[in-house]
Amino acid sequence: MDDVRIITLDSLLRRLEEVLGPDSLLYHRFDQGLRLEDERCLTDAMTSLRLYPDEVRRMVEDTVMSWLFGARNDSGMRRLEA
């Protein structure tokens, strides 16, 4: 089981909140799309991301890639009781 890695949408949202800030419209678009599992909202978030400066786009892209391929045990689940 050492090769199992669990990632959660909550951990992605936490990371996006850290890089974008809790009051960011872009963060709220991602939050809504991910929490509601709404493809249209996520598409809107990705479309609006294109309008942001390169630095912001890179931060979001790096955050998503890090979330997908980053360190093990970064799901937030280790804080849950067994």
MMTF fields as JSON, N, C-alpha, C and O atoms, coordinates in Angstrom:
{
  "mmtfVersion": "1.0.0",
  "mmtfProducer": "UNKNOWN",
  "numBonds": 327,
  "numAtoms": 328,
  "numGroups": 82,
  "numChains": 1,
  "numModels": 1,
  "chainsPerModel": [1],
  "groupsPerChain": [82],
  "chainIdList": ["A"],
  "bondAtomList": [4, 2, 8, 6, 12, 10, 16, 14, 20, 18, 24, 22, 28, 26, 32, 30, 36, 34, 40, 38, 44, 42, 48, 46, 52, 50, 56, 54, 60, 58, 64, 62, 68, 66, 72, 70, 76, 74, 80, 78, 84, 82, 88, 86, 92, 90, 96, 94, 100, 98, 104, 102, 108, 106, 112, 110, 116, 114, 120, 118, 124, 122, 128, 126, 132, 130, 136, 134, 140, 138, 144, 142, 148, 146, 152, 150, 156, 154, 160, 158, 164, 162, 168, 166, 172, 170, 176, 174, 180, 178, 184, 182, 188, 186, 192, 190, 196, 194, 200, 198, 204, 202, 208, 206, 212, 210, 216, 214, 220, 218, 224, 222, 228, 226, 232, 230, 236, 234, 240, 238, 244, 242, 248, 246, 252, 250, 256, 254, 260, 258, 264, 262, 268, 266, 272, 270, 276, 274, 280, 278, 284, 282, 288, 286, 292, 290, 296, 294, 300, 298, 304, 302, 308, 306, 312, 310, 316, 314, 320, 318, 324, 322],
  "bondOrderList": [1, 1, 1, 1, 1, 1, 1, 1, 1, 1, 1, 1, 1, 1, 1, 1, 1, 1, 1, 1, 1, 1, 1, 1, 1, 1, 1, 1, 1, 1, 1, 1, 1, 1, 1, 1, 1, 1, 1, 1, 1, 1, 1, 1, 1, 1, 1, 1, 1, 1, 1, 1, 1, 1, 1, 1, 1, 1, 1, 1, 1, 1, 1, 1, 1, 1, 1, 1, 1, 1, 1, 1, 1, 1, 1, 1, 1, 1, 1, 1, 1],
  "groupList": [{"groupName": "MET", "atomNameList": ["N", "CA", "C", "O"], "elementList": ["N", "C", "C", "O"], "formalChargeList": [0, 0, 0, 0], "bondAtomList": [1, 0, 2, 1, 3, 2], "bondOrderList": [1, 1, 2], "singleLetterCode": "M", "chemCompType": "L-PEPTIDE LINKING"}, {"groupName": "ASP", "atomNameList": ["N", "CA", "C", "O"], "elementList": ["N", "C", "C", "O"], "formalChargeList": [0, 0, 0, 0], "bondAtomList": [1, 0, 2, 1, 3, 2], "bondOrderList": [1, 1, 2], "singleLetterCode": "D", "chemCompType": "L-PEPTIDE LINKING"}, {"groupName": "VAL", "atomNameList": ["N", "CA", "C", "O"], "elementList": ["N", "C", "C", "O"], "formalChargeList": [0, 0, 0, 0], "bondAtomList": [1, 0, 2, 1, 3, 2], "bondOrderList": [1, 1, 2], "singleLetterCode": "V", "chemCompType": "L-PEPTIDE LINKING"}, {"groupName": "ARG", "atomNameList": ["N", "CA", "C", "O"], "elementList": ["N", "C", "C", "O"], "formalChargeList": [0, 0, 0, 0], "bondAtomList": [1, 0, 2, 1, 3, 2], "bondOrderList": [1, 1, 2], "singleLetterCode": "R", "chemCompType": "L-PEPTIDE LINKING"}, {"groupName": "ILE", "atomNameList": ["N", "CA", "C", "O"], "elementList": ["N", "C", "C", "O"], "formalChargeList": [0, 0, 0, 0], "bondAtomList": [1, 0, 2, 1, 3, 2], "bondOrderList": [1, 1, 2], "singleLetterCode": "I", "chemCompType": "L-PEPTIDE LINKING"}, {"groupName": "THR", "atomNameList": ["N", "CA", "C", "O"], "elementList": ["N", "C", "C", "O"], "formalChargeList": [0, 0, 0, 0], "bondAtomList": [1, 0, 2, 1, 3, 2], "bondOrderList": [1, 1, 2], "singleLetterCode": "T", "chemCompType": "L-PEPTIDE LINKING"}, {"groupName": "LEU", "atomNameList": ["N", "CA", "C", "O"], "elementList": ["N", "C", "C", "O"], "formalChargeList": [0, 0, 0, 0], "bondAtomList": [1, 0, 2, 1, 3, 2], "bondOrderList": [1, 1, 2], "singleLetterCode": "L", "chemCompType": "L-PEPTIDE LINKING"}, {"groupName": "SER", "atomNameList": ["N", "CA", "C", "O"], "elementList": ["N", "C", "C", "O"], "formalChargeList": [0, 0, 0, 0], "bondAtomList": [1, 0, 2, 1, 3, 2], "bondOrderList": [1, 1, 2], "singleLetterCode": "S", "chemCompType": "L-PEPTIDE LINKING"}, {"groupName": "GLU", "atomNameList": ["N", "CA", "C", "O"], "elementList": ["N", "C", "C", "O"], "formalChargeList": [0, 0, 0, 0], "bondAtomList": [1, 0, 2, 1, 3, 2], "bondOrderList": [1, 1, 2], "singleLetterCode": "E", "chemCompType": "L-PEPTIDE LINKING"}, {"groupName": "GLY", "atomNameList": ["N", "CA", "C", "O"], "elementList": ["N", "C", "C", "O"], "formalChargeList": [0, 0, 0, 0], "bondAtomList": [1, 0, 2, 1, 3, 2], "bondOrderList": [1, 1, 2], "singleLetterCode": "G", "chemCompType": "PEPTIDE LINKING"}, {"groupName": "PRO", "atomNameList": ["N", "CA", "C", "O"], "elementList": ["N", "C", "C", "O"], "formalChargeList": [0, 0, 0, 0], "bondAtomList": [1, 0, 2, 1, 3, 2], "bondOrderList": [1, 1, 2], "singleLetterCode": "P", "chemCompType": "L-PEPTIDE LINKING"}, {"groupName": "TYR", "atomNameList": ["N", "CA", "C", "O"], "elementList": ["N", "C", "C", "O"], "formalChargeList": [0, 0, 0, 0], "bondAtomList": [1, 0, 2, 1, 3, 2], "bondOrderList": [1, 1, 2], "singleLetterCode": "Y", "chemCompType": "L-PEPTIDE LINKING"}, {"groupName": "HIS", "atomNameList": ["N", "CA", "C", "O"], "elementList": ["N", "C", "C", "O"], "formalChargeList": [0, 0, 0, 0], "bondAtomList": [1, 0, 2, 1, 3, 2], "bondOrderList": [1, 1, 2], "singleLetterCode": "H", "chemCompType": "L-PEPTIDE LINKING"}, {"groupName": "PHE", "atomNameList": ["N", "CA", "C", "O"], "elementList": ["N", "C", "C", "O"], "formalChargeList": [0, 0, 0, 0], "bondAtomList": [1, 0, 2, 1, 3, 2], "bondOrderList": [1, 1, 2], "singleLetterCode": "F", "chemCompType": "L-PEPTIDE LINKING"}, {"groupName": "GLN", "atomNameList": ["N", "CA", "C", "O"], "elementList": ["N", "C", "C", "O"], "formalChargeList": [0, 0, 0, 0], "bondAtomList": [1, 0, 2, 1, 3, 2], "bondOrderList": [1, 1, 2], "singleLetterCode": "Q", "chemCompType": "L-PEPTIDE LINKING"}, {"groupName": "CYS", "atomNameList": ["N", "CA", "C", "O"], "elementList": ["N", "C", "C", "O"], "formalChargeList": [0, 0, 0, 0], "bondAtomList": [1, 0, 2, 1, 3, 2], "bondOrderList": [1, 1, 2], "singleLetterCode": "C", "chemCompType": "L-PEPTIDE LINKING"}, {"groupName": "ALA", "atomNameList": ["N", "CA", "C", "O"], "elementList": ["N", "C", "C", "O"], "formalChargeList": [0, 0, 0, 0], "bondAtomList": [1, 0, 2, 1, 3, 2], "bondOrderList": [1, 1, 2], "singleLetterCode": "A", "chemCompType": "L-PEPTIDE LINKING"}, {"groupName": "TRP", "atomNameList": ["N", "CA", "C", "O"], "elementList": ["N", "C", "C", "O"], "formalChargeList": [0, 0, 0, 0], "bondAtomList": [1, 0, 2, 1, 3, 2], "bondOrderList": [1, 1, 2], "singleLetterCode": "W", "chemCompType": "L-PEPTIDE LINKING"}, {"groupName": "ASN", "atomNameList": ["N", "CA", "C", "O"], "elementList": ["N", "C", "C", "O"], "formalChargeList": [0, 0, 0, 0], "bondAtomList": [1, 0, 2, 1, 3, 2], "bondOrderList": [1, 1, 2], "singleLetterCode": "N", "chemCompType": "L-PEPTIDE LINKING"}],
  "groupTypeList": [0, 1, 1, 2, 3, 4, 4, 5, 6, 1, 7, 6, 6, 3, 3, 6, 8, 8, 2, 6, 9, 10, 1, 7, 6, 6, 11, 12, 3, 13, 1, 14, 9, 6, 3, 6, 8, 1, 8, 3, 15, 6, 5, 1, 16, 0, 5, 7, 6, 3, 6, 11, 10, 1, 8, 2, 3, 3, 0, 2, 8, 1, 5, 2, 0, 7, 17, 6, 13, 9, 16, 3, 18, 1, 7, 9, 0, 3, 3, 6, 8, 16],
  "groupIdList": [1, 2, 3, 4, 5, 6, 7, 8, 9, 10, 11, 12, 13, 14, 15, 16, 17, 18, 19, 20, 21, 22, 23, 24, 25, 26, 27, 28, 29, 30, 31, 32, 33, 34, 35, 36, 37, 38, 39, 40, 41, 42, 43, 44, 45, 46, 47, 48, 49, 50, 51, 52, 53, 54, 55, 56, 57, 58, 59, 60, 61, 62, 63, 64, 65, 66, 67, 68, 69, 70, 71, 72, 73, 74, 75, 76, 77, 78, 79, 80, 81, 82],
  "secStructList": [7, 6, 6, 7, 7, 7, 7, 7, 2, 2, 2, 2, 2, 2, 2, 2, 2, 2, 2, 2, 7, 6, 6, 7, 2, 2, 2, 2, 2, 2, 2, 2, 2, 2, 2, 2, 6, 7, 2, 2, 2, 2, 2, 2, 2, 2, 2, 2, 2, 6, 6, 1, 7, 2, 2, 2, 2, 2, 2, 2, 2, 2, 2, 2, 2, 2, 2, 2, 2, 1, 7, 6, 6, 7, 1, 1, 4, 4, 4, 1, 7, 7],
  "xCoordList": [0.798, 0.0, 0.841, 0.284, 2.142, 2.983, 2.862, 3.193, 2.394, 2.304, 0.943, 0.692, 0.072, -1.239, -1.12, -0.494, -1.734, -1.728, -3.156, -3.795, -3.657, -5.029, -4.993, -4.3, -5.759, -5.892, -7.378, -8.223, -7.691, -9.087, -9.293, -8.361, -10.521, -10.846, -10.711, -10.362, -10.984, -10.819, -9.371, -9.113, -8.431, -7.024, -6.66, -5.861, -7.24, -7.01, -7.594, -6.95, -8.793, -9.405, -8.599, -8.45, -8.08, -7.237, -6.004, -5.623, -5.397, -4.201, -4.546, -3.816, -5.657, -6.059, -6.388, -6.081, -7.006, -7.304, -6.014, -5.946, -5.004, -3.722, -3.062, -2.525, -3.092, -2.392, -3.213, -2.651, -4.541, -5.378, -5.986, -6.305, -6.144, -6.785, -8.266, -8.895, -8.826, -10.222, -11.231, -12.381, -10.83, -11.755, -11.65, -12.342, -10.791, -10.568, -11.779, -12.297, -12.217, -13.304, -12.92, -13.746, -11.687, -11.229, -11.301, -11.748, -10.871, -10.964, -12.419, -12.711, -13.322, -14.737, -15.324, -16.203, -14.853, -15.32, -14.855, -15.631, -13.588, -13.095, -13.83, -14.223, -14.016, -14.697, -16.099, -16.475, -16.854, -18.209, -18.198, -18.972, -17.332, -17.275, -16.883, -17.46, -15.896, -15.429, -16.415, -16.678, -16.956, -17.9, -19.195, -19.759, -19.66, -20.898, -20.649, -21.585, -19.354, -18.961, -19.675, -20.27, -19.59, -20.289, -19.298, -18.46, -19.401, -18.463, -18.506, -17.469, -19.683, -19.798, -19.088, -18.387, -19.266, -18.58, -17.065, -16.341, -16.591, -15.149, -14.63, -13.533, -15.408, -15.023, -14.953, -14.026, -15.923, -15.911, -14.684, -14.066, -14.338, -13.156, -11.891, -11.034, -11.779, -10.598, -10.549, -9.473, -11.7, -11.762, -11.343, -10.577, -11.842, -11.481, -10.015, -9.4, -9.446, -8.029, -7.159, -6.112, -7.584, -6.823, -6.703, -5.787, -7.624, -7.62, -6.682, -6.412, -6.195, -5.314, -3.873, -3.504, -3.074, -1.653, -0.949, -1.366, 0.131, 0.891, 1.284, 1.226, 1.679, 2.125, 1.014, 1.266, -0.194, -1.331, -1.651, -1.885, -1.661, -1.938, -0.927, -1.291, 0.337, 1.38, 1.192, 1.362, 0.843, 0.621, -0.504, -0.377, -1.595, -2.73, -2.341, -2.632, -1.699, -1.266, -0.297, -0.418, 0.664, 1.622, 0.924, 1.286, -0.065, -0.819, -1.568, -1.547, -2.227, -2.971, -2.012, -2.286, -0.906, 0.061, 0.681, 0.87, 0.989, 1.54, 0.524, 0.883, -0.741, -1.808, -1.915, -2.046, -1.861, -1.989, -0.795, -0.959, 0.408, 1.609, 2.531, 3.656, 2.075, 2.914, 3.139, 2.989, 3.496, 3.884, 2.729, 1.56, 3.079, 2.086, 1.526, 2.113, 0.392, -0.245, -0.524, -0.417, -0.879, -1.203, -2.691, -3.106, -3.481, -4.905, -5.705, -6.845, -5.113, -5.867, -6.537, -7.099, -6.484, -7.164, -6.414, -7.005, -5.154, -4.415, -4.923, -4.662, -5.652, -6.212, -7.536, -8.06, -8.079, -9.356, -9.136, -8.106, -10.129, -10.042, -10.324, -11.114, -9.671, -9.887, -11.243, -11.605],
  "yCoordList": [-1.202, 0.0, 1.267, 2.364, 1.151, 2.338, 3.166, 4.351, 2.556, 3.292, 3.971, 4.583, 3.866, 4.501, 5.953, 6.277, 6.799, 8.238, 8.73, 8.529, 9.367, 9.864, 11.382, 12.059, 11.892, 13.341, 13.669, 12.876, 14.828, 15.229, 16.605, 17.4, 16.862, 18.181, 19.235, 20.382, 18.855, 19.809, 20.27, 21.44, 19.363, 19.766, 20.701, 21.62, 20.473, 21.392, 22.763, 23.783, 22.794, 24.079, 24.832, 26.051, 24.11, 24.761, 25.39, 26.517, 24.653, 25.174, 26.394, 27.385, 26.32, 27.467, 28.678, 29.811, 28.442, 29.544, 30.193, 31.413, 29.381, 29.906, 30.789, 31.844, 30.378, 31.149, 32.309, 33.328, 32.166, 33.218, 34.144, 35.296, 33.642, 34.418, 34.091, 33.815, 34.12, 33.72, 34.668, 34.283, 35.885, 36.86, 36.953, 37.755, 36.138, 36.179, 35.631, 34.564, 36.366, 35.893, 34.584, 33.68, 34.486, 33.263, 32.081, 30.999, 32.275, 31.207, 30.781, 29.586, 31.734, 31.404, 30.661, 29.814, 30.967, 30.23, 28.772, 27.856, 28.567, 27.193, 26.487, 25.329, 27.176, 26.609, 26.127, 24.995, 26.968, 26.608, 25.413, 24.471, 25.454, 24.373, 23.038, 22.002, 23.068, 21.829, 21.301, 20.1, 22.176, 21.711, 21.173, 20.198, 21.809, 21.369, 20.319, 19.762, 20.06, 19.157, 19.579, 18.769, 20.883, 21.505, 21.816, 22.708, 21.077, 21.226, 22.638, 23.193, 23.206, 24.554, 25.59, 26.461, 25.498, 26.422, 26.286, 27.282, 25.04, 24.819, 25.337, 25.891, 25.159, 25.698, 27.218, 27.818, 27.845, 29.3, 29.751, 30.766, 28.984, 29.321, 29.24, 30.12, 28.187, 28.031, 29.105, 29.593, 29.468, 30.527, 31.86, 32.609, 32.153, 33.423, 33.435, 34.5, 32.27, 32.196, 32.732, 33.331, 32.522, 33.015, 34.533, 35.078, 35.215, 36.677, 37.258, 38.459, 36.417, 36.871, 36.977, 36.36, 37.76, 37.876, 36.513, 35.597, 36.409, 35.16, 34.623, 33.416, 35.504, 35.076, 34.34, 33.311, 34.854, 34.219, 32.888, 31.888, 32.872, 31.626, 30.548, 29.396, 30.928, 29.954, 29.45, 28.261, 30.347, 29.93, 28.903, 27.893, 29.159, 28.236, 26.916, 25.846, 26.98, 25.759, 24.959, 23.738, 25.631, 24.947, 24.323, 23.231, 25.01, 24.504, 23.232, 22.257, 23.24, 22.06, 20.901, 19.769, 21.165, 20.097, 19.547, 18.338, 20.419, 19.982, 19.13, 18.137, 19.526, 18.769, 17.375, 16.38, 17.312, 16.022, 15.111, 13.912, 15.675, 14.854, 15.07, 14.569, 15.805, 16.175, 15.064, 13.88, 15.476, 14.551, 13.665, 14.041, 12.515, 11.602, 12.201, 13.106, 11.679, 12.097, 13.588, 14.216, 14.148, 15.571, 15.769, 16.805, 14.783, 14.811, 15.521, 15.923, 15.677, 16.185, 15.057, 15.281, 13.853, 12.712, 12.225, 11.569, 12.527, 12.063, 12.742, 12.278, 13.845, 14.548, 13.946, 14.303, 13.032, 12.393, 11.263, 10.588, 11.073, 9.958, 8.662, 8.615, 7.609, 6.282, 5.743, 4.644],
  "zCoordList": [0.0, 0.0, 0.0, -0.016, 0.017, 0.034, -1.234, -1.233, -2.314, -3.562, -3.745, -4.783, -2.752, -2.816, -2.376, -1.367, -3.158, -2.844, -2.974, -4.007, -1.939, -1.945, -2.04, -1.281, -2.993, -3.111, -3.013, -3.429, -2.467, -2.314, -2.933, -3.051, -3.319, -3.841, -2.75, -3.033, -1.513, -0.407, -0.29, -0.005, -0.508, -0.416, -1.568, -1.39, -2.746, -3.864, -3.544, -3.789, -3.007, -2.662, -1.614, -1.698, -0.629, 0.391, -0.268, 0.05, -1.177, -1.86, -2.712, -2.707, -3.441, -4.261, -3.401, -3.772, -2.266, -1.35, -0.839, -0.691, -0.575, -0.109, -1.159, -0.824, -2.425, -3.453, -3.999, -4.4, -4.018, -4.595, -3.549, -3.844, -2.333, -1.278, -1.206, -2.227, 0.001, 0.187, -0.451, -0.664, -0.758, -1.342, -2.859, -3.486, -3.444, -4.891, -5.649, -5.32, -6.657, -7.507, -8.199, -8.322, -8.642, -9.294, -8.335, -8.719, -7.105, -6.097, -5.926, -5.88, -5.832, -5.633, -6.831, -6.666, -8.012, -9.196, -9.14, -9.409, -8.79, -8.633, -7.502, -7.64, -6.393, -5.234, -5.623, -5.317, -6.283, -6.678, -7.636, -7.466, -8.627, -9.598, -8.989, -9.32, -8.094, -7.486, -6.452, -6.405, -5.631, -4.596, -5.2, -4.703, -6.27, -6.908, -7.991, -8.564, -8.26, -9.346, -10.628, -11.338, -10.889, -12.007, -13.121, -12.989, -14.214, -15.319, -15.91, -16.273, -16.003, -16.575, -15.697, -16.212, -14.39, -13.478, -13.592, -13.59, -13.692, -13.826, -15.157, -15.23, -16.194, -17.499, -17.437, -17.982, -16.779, -16.602, -15.815, -16.137, -14.775, -13.976, -14.826, -14.757, -15.624, -16.473, -17.56, -17.905, -18.091, -19.102, -18.495, -19.101, -17.306, -16.668, -16.256, -16.206, -15.959, -15.602, -16.734, -16.485, -17.966, -19.124, -19.146, -19.762, -18.475, -18.455, -17.399, -17.397, -16.517, -15.432, -15.933, -16.933, -15.231, -15.605, -15.567, -14.858, -16.352, -16.435, -15.064, -14.828, -14.172, -12.84, -12.093, -11.467, -12.154, -11.48, -12.156, -11.478, -13.469, -14.192, -13.827, -13.589, -13.786, -13.42, -11.996, -11.73, -11.079, -9.686, -9.603, -8.91, -10.304, -10.277, -10.941, -10.406, -12.082, -12.773, -11.917, -11.823, -11.29, -10.415, -9.217, -8.781, -8.693, -7.553, -7.922, -7.172, -9.071, -9.517, -9.79, -9.391, -10.456, -10.753, -9.471, -9.337, -8.549, -7.266, -6.507, -5.875, -6.575, -5.925, -6.545, -5.832, -7.855, -8.531, -8.309, -8.083, -8.372, -8.397, -7.208, -7.203, -6.203, -5.07, -4.067, -4.366, -2.889, -1.818, -1.372, -1.46, -0.906, -0.335, 0.954, 1.547, 1.363, 2.615, 2.66, 3.713, 1.525, 1.479, 1.22, 0.701, 1.58, 1.29, 2.367, 2.134, 3.549, 4.671, 5.433, 6.505, 4.894, 5.527, 6.76, 7.618, 6.861, 8.04, 9.305, 10.415, 9.131, 10.289, 10.733, 11.788, 9.931, 10.271, 11.267, 11.253, 12.13, 13.075, 12.357, 11.414, 12.811, 12.199, 12.567, 12.148]
}
